[in-house]
Amino acid sequence: MTTTGSELSTHGGPGWVPRVATHVDEVAAGGVWAPCGYRSETAALRSVLLVRPPDSIAAVRRPGASLMVGQVDLPAMRAQCDALADRLRDHGVEVHLASPAATPNVVFARDLFWMTPAGAVLARMASVQRAGEERHAALALAGAGFPILRTVSGTAVFEGADALWIDPSTVIVGTGFRTNAAGAAEVASAVAGLGARVVTVPLAPGVQHLLGTVVFLDPSTAVIHRASSPPELTTLLSEYGYRVIALPPDEELLVRRGMNLLVLAPGRVLMPAGCPGIRRTLERAGVAVDEIDVGEYLRAAGGIGCVTGVVRREH
């Protein structure tokens, strides 16, 4: 008896099972993909990507040419990376630790991607020094089972620390020298299918990322860098009903990067050690604070928020 094509499962016959779930549903359910994504900057943190400092950091002789502010002690930075991973695990966070042979700034995983409930928007870094770091993030994310929703291309540049959810249907994208209008448009296109929109705000000259200007602490509280907050951002925070804590541009903010923190859950943060003034301000606002030493990362011109690529928060 001859079997016709229509009787074969591979041709849609008996045994063929059509795929009917949406991509977002598959991501949320797990199995096909590892669960990932979030729509709130303050929901309980569940999964992150950290990058173990590569050997290339020890070869840096001119910190400025590598976008750093000082010489970094590689063994000390690796010890701080391990301590940060352990502390996050203590807080119930799953840590994916990548170890690429890459350029020095790859340690700042927050810049390399931005995660949506449908997968990652892979960055396109704005500086020549960081070009190519994106592929290491792509390998790490794909290796852990997370989908890549969008890869920024063309003349667009976008870095993950320039995108923040202000509410579950609205993303703020900061535009400046790290993310341009074309990059913001790529993010807008990526989230449109999720029923979300993008609002852009121009960053002040010299401001690295939106994350250095505003951090959401809980669903109704935000802390801002007072001197670098554009009026468009202040207006948005007011429109969305946020209580705003404004920090002055003192040494704790500018040098010790006390605002470069990580929200663990609503009203609970992990911040750099050595910023007692900012800690007191947060605690007076009802925020529970844990802290950890990240001094070597500060020499590399980043902090806890920069180091931590957020993969998943509670939906």
Buried (B, 14 or more C-beta within 10 A) or exposed (E): EEEEEEEEEEEEEEEEEEEEEEBBEBBBEEEEBBBBBBBBBBBBBBBBBBBBBBEBBBEBEEBEEBBBEBBBBBEBBBBBBEEBBEBBEEBEBBBBEBEBEBBBBBBBBBBBBBBBBBBBBBBBBBEEBBEEBBBBBBEBBEEBBBBBBBBBEEEBBBBBBBBBBBBBEBBBBBBBBBBBEBBBBBBBEBBEEBEBEBBBBBBBEEBBBBBBBBBBBBBEBBBBBBBBBBEBBBEBBEEBEBEBBEBEEEEBBBEBBBBBBBBBBBBBBBBBBBBEBBBEBBEEBEBEBBBBBBBBBBBBBBBBBBBBBBBBBEE
